[in-house]
Amino acid sequence: MKSFNYLKFLLAFLIVSACSSDSNNNNRNQLANFTSQLCENVTGPTAGYWDNAHGLPLPLTQIPTIANPGQQFIHSQYPQLGFTLPNGYSGFENQQGIGVNVFRNDNQVVWRYVPGLTSLSQVNILDIVATEVNQLFAFYGHTGNFSVDCETNATQPQGSFIISKSSRLIRFGNFTGLVDINSYFDTSLGSTFASVSVASGPTAEFDNLVMNTFLPIHWQLLIIDNSVRDSDLDGTPDTQDNFPFDPQRQ
C-alpha cells in the first residue's frame, strides 16, 4: 500500500482537499455515482475502491477517517504497521510476511494486509490469488458458486525483476471480496516477493464498509502530513476540529 501509486494518489488528493472543507459525508456523495475507469460492471464506492487498488485517484474532498475509533493495532515485529481500528473490530498479527488480519467482531468482515511475503523460488501470482480466494471461502464457509465482477492481470519485466499484478472483485453467496496481489520475481536471486491486500464483507454493506472501514484504514498506512492528523481520534481531522485534543467536542 505504500507504493508509488499511492503516493501519487496522496498528492492528488491533498490538492483537492486543500480547496474544500466539506464534511466526511461529502466523500460518500462524491462516490455515489462513481464509475470505475477499469471495470464498468460496478459503480459507487465499490468501484472507487477497485480503482484505488490500482493507484487511480478518487474525487474525494476529505481524508477518509475512522468515524467511530476503537482499539489501536501495532505489529510487534514491525511497529510501522500500526493504525486505529473502527470500534467493534479486532486486529491479529500475521507472522508470515509480517502482516495483519482484521476481523469485525461478528466475523462478517475481513481486512487483510500482508506486505512482505517471500519465497525462495518462483511463485505464479495466480497461485497466490487462488490461495487468498480459497481462504475467504473457507472463512465464510462458502462452498457454492461465485462470480468475478472485475479482474486484472498484468506482468512486465523491469531490470532483474518480473513485476506482476493480479486483482479480483468477486461475489460469493451474500458476500463481496476484493483480492489484490502484487508480486516481484527477482531473476538474479530466484526469489519471489509479494504483497497481499484483501477486503470482504456482506454485499449489502460493502459500499459502507469501503467508506467507513477499508479506505480509512488504508489512509492511515499512507504518509500523512501532520496538518491532517486526527489527534483525538474522534473522526474529524485536526484542521477541521475546533477541539483537536478533545474527543467529546469538535
C-alpha positions in Angstrom: 0.0 0.0 0.0 2.9 2.4 0.5 3.5 2.1 -3.2 4.5 4.9 -5.6 0.9 4.8 -7.0 -0.5 5.5 -3.5 1.9 8.4 -3.1 0.7 9.8 -6.4 -2.8 9.4 -5.1 -1.9 11.2 -1.8 -0.5 14.2 -3.7 -3.6 14.4 -6.0 -5.9 14.1 -3.0 -4.2 16.8 -1.0 -4.5 19.2 -3.9 -8.3 18.6 -3.9 -8.7 18.6 -0.2 -6.9 22.0 0.1 -9.8 23.5 -1.8 -12.6 22.1 0.3 -13.5 21.6 4.0 -16.7 19.7 3.4 -17.9 17.0 5.9 -16.9 13.4 5.6 -20.4 12.7 4.2 -19.3 14.6 1.1 -16.9 11.8 0.3 -19.8 9.4 0.0 -21.7 11.8 -2.2 -18.6 12.1 -4.5 -18.5 8.4 -5.0 -22.3 7.7 -5.1 -22.4 7.8 -8.9 -18.7 6.9 -9.5 -18.0 4.5 -12.4 -14.7 2.6 -12.5 -12.2 3.5 -15.2 -11.1 -0.1 -15.3 -14.4 -2.1 -14.8 -17.8 -0.9 -15.9 -19.6 -3.6 -14.1 -19.5 -1.8 -10.7 -20.4 1.7 -9.6 -20.3 3.7 -6.4 -17.8 3.4 -3.6 -17.0 -0.3 -4.5 -15.9 0.9 -8.0 -13.9 3.6 -6.4 -12.2 1.1 -4.1 -11.4 -1.1 -7.1 -9.8 1.8 -8.9 -7.9 2.9 -5.8 -6.4 -0.5 -5.5 -4.9 0.2 -8.9 -3.4 3.5 -8.0 -6.1 5.7 -9.6 -7.1 8.9 -7.7 -10.6 9.3 -6.3 -12.7 12.5 -6.3 -12.8 12.9 -2.6 -12.9 16.2 -0.7 -11.7 15.0 2.7 -9.2 12.5 4.1 -11.1 9.3 4.9 -11.1 8.8 8.7 -12.4 6.3 11.2 -15.7 7.8 12.4 -16.0 5.5 15.5 -12.5 4.7 16.6 -11.7 1.6 18.6 -8.5 0.0 19.7 -5.0 0.5 18.3 -3.2 -2.2 16.4 0.6 -2.1 16.3 2.6 -5.1 14.9 5.1 -6.3 17.5 7.8 -7.0 14.9 7.0 -4.1 12.6 5.7 -1.1 14.6 5.3 1.0 11.4 2.4 -1.3 10.6 0.1 0.4 13.1 -3.4 2.0 12.8 -6.6 2.7 14.7 -9.3 0.2 14.2 -13.0 1.0 14.0 -15.0 0.2 17.1 -16.1 -3.5 17.0 -13.1 -4.7 15.1 -10.0 -6.7 16.3 -6.6 -7.0 14.7 -4.3 -10.0 14.8 -0.7 -10.3 13.7 0.2 -12.4 10.7 3.8 -13.5 11.2 4.2 -14.9 7.7 5.0 -11.9 5.7 4.6 -9.6 8.7 1.0 -8.6 8.2 -2.3 -8.2 9.9 -5.7 -9.8 9.7 -8.6 -7.5 10.9 -12.0 -9.0 11.7 -15.3 -7.4 12.6 -16.4 -9.0 15.9 -19.3 -10.7 14.2 -16.9 -12.4 11.7 -18.7 -10.9 8.8 -16.0 -8.5 7.6 -12.3 -9.2 6.9 -9.5 -6.8 6.1 -6.1 -8.4 5.5 -2.8 -6.8 4.6 0.5 -8.8 4.2 3.2 -6.6 2.6 6.2 -8.9 2.8 5.6 -12.4 1.6 8.8 -14.1 0.4 9.6 -17.4 -1.3 13.0 -18.7 -2.3 11.5 -19.9 -5.6 9.4 -18.5 -8.4 5.7 -18.4 -7.5 2.9 -17.9 -10.0 0.9 -14.9 -8.9 -2.3 -16.8 -9.9 -1.5 -19.3 -7.2 -1.4 -16.6 -4.6 -4.7 -15.2 -5.8 -6.2 -18.7 -5.6 -4.9 -19.2 -2.1 -6.4 -15.9 -0.9 -9.8 -16.6 -2.5 -10.0 -20.1 -1.1 -9.1 -18.7 2.3 -12.0 -16.3 2.1 -14.4 -19.1 1.1 -13.2 -21.3 4.0 -13.5 -18.4 6.5 -17.2 -17.8 5.5 -17.9 -21.5 5.0 -18.8 -20.9 1.3 -18.9 -24.0 -0.9 -21.1 -22.8 -3.8 -20.6 -20.8 -6.9 -19.0 -17.4 -7.2 -18.9 -14.7 -9.9 -16.0 -12.5 -10.9 -17.2 -8.9 -11.4 -13.8 -7.4 -12.2 -10.4 -8.9 -13.0 -6.9 -7.6 -13.9 -3.7 -9.4 -14.7 -0.5 -7.7 -15.8 3.2 -8.7 -16.0 6.2 -6.7 -17.1 9.9 -7.0 -16.8 11.9 -4.3 -15.1 15.6 -4.8 -14.8 16.2 -8.1 -13.0 12.6 -8.2 -11.8 9.5 -9.6 -13.3 6.6 -7.5 -11.8 3.1 -8.9 -11.8 -0.2 -7.6 -10.5 -3.4 -9.6 -10.3 -6.7 -8.5 -8.8 -10.3 -9.9 -8.4 -13.6 -8.4 -7.3 -15.7 -11.4 -6.5 -19.2 -12.1 -5.2 -20.0 -15.3 -3.4 -23.1 -16.1 -1.5 -24.1 -12.9 0.3 -20.5 -11.6 0.3 -18.2 -9.4 -1.8 -14.5 -9.7 -1.7 -11.6 -7.7 -3.3 -8.3 -9.5 -3.6 -5.3 -7.5 -4.8 -1.8 -9.1 -5.2 1.5 -7.6 -6.3 4.5 -9.8 -6.9 8.1 -9.3 -7.8 10.3 -12.2 -9.1 14.0 -11.5 -8.8 15.6 -13.4 -11.6 19.1 -13.0 -10.2 18.1 -14.5 -6.8 15.4 -16.8 -8.0 13.1 -15.5 -5.2 9.6 -14.1 -5.2 8.4 -11.2 -3.1 4.7 -10.4 -2.8 2.2 -8.2 -1.1 -1.4 -9.2 -0.4 -4.5 -6.9 0.2 -7.9 -8.4 0.9 -11.2 -6.9 1.9 -14.5 -8.6 2.2 -17.9 -8.3 3.8 -21.6 -8.6 3.1 -22.5 -7.3 -0.3 -25.4 -5.2 1.0 -22.9 -3.4 3.3 -19.8 -3.3 1.0 -20.2 0.3 -0.1 -20.5 1.5 3.5 -17.5 -0.7 4.5 -15.4 1.0 1.8 -16.2 4.4 3.2 -16.2 3.7 6.9 -13.6 0.9 7.3 -11.4 0.0 4.3 -10.4 3.4 2.9 -9.9 4.9 6.4 -7.6 2.1 7.4 -5.7 2.4 4.1 -5.2 6.1 4.5 -3.6 5.5 8.0 -0.9 3.5 6.3 0.0 6.3 3.9 2.5 9.1 4.7 0.0 11.7 6.0 1.1 15.3 6.8 0.6 16.5 10.4 -2.0 19.0 9.3 -4.5 16.3 8.5 -3.9 14.1 11.6 -6.8 13.2 13.9 -5.1 13.6 17.3 -8.1 12.8 19.4 -9.4 10.0 17.2 -12.9 11.4 17.0 -13.2 11.0 13.3 -12.6 14.7 12.4 -9.1 15.8 11.1 -7.3 18.3 13.3 -7.7 21.0 10.6 -11.5 20.8 10.8 -11.7 20.2 14.6 -12.2 23.2 16.9 -11.0 20.9 19.8 -8.4 18.6 18.2 -7.4 17.1 21.5 -10.9 16.6 23.0 -12.8 13.5 21.6 -16.0 14.8 23.1 -16.1 18.0 21.1 -15.4 19.0 17.5 
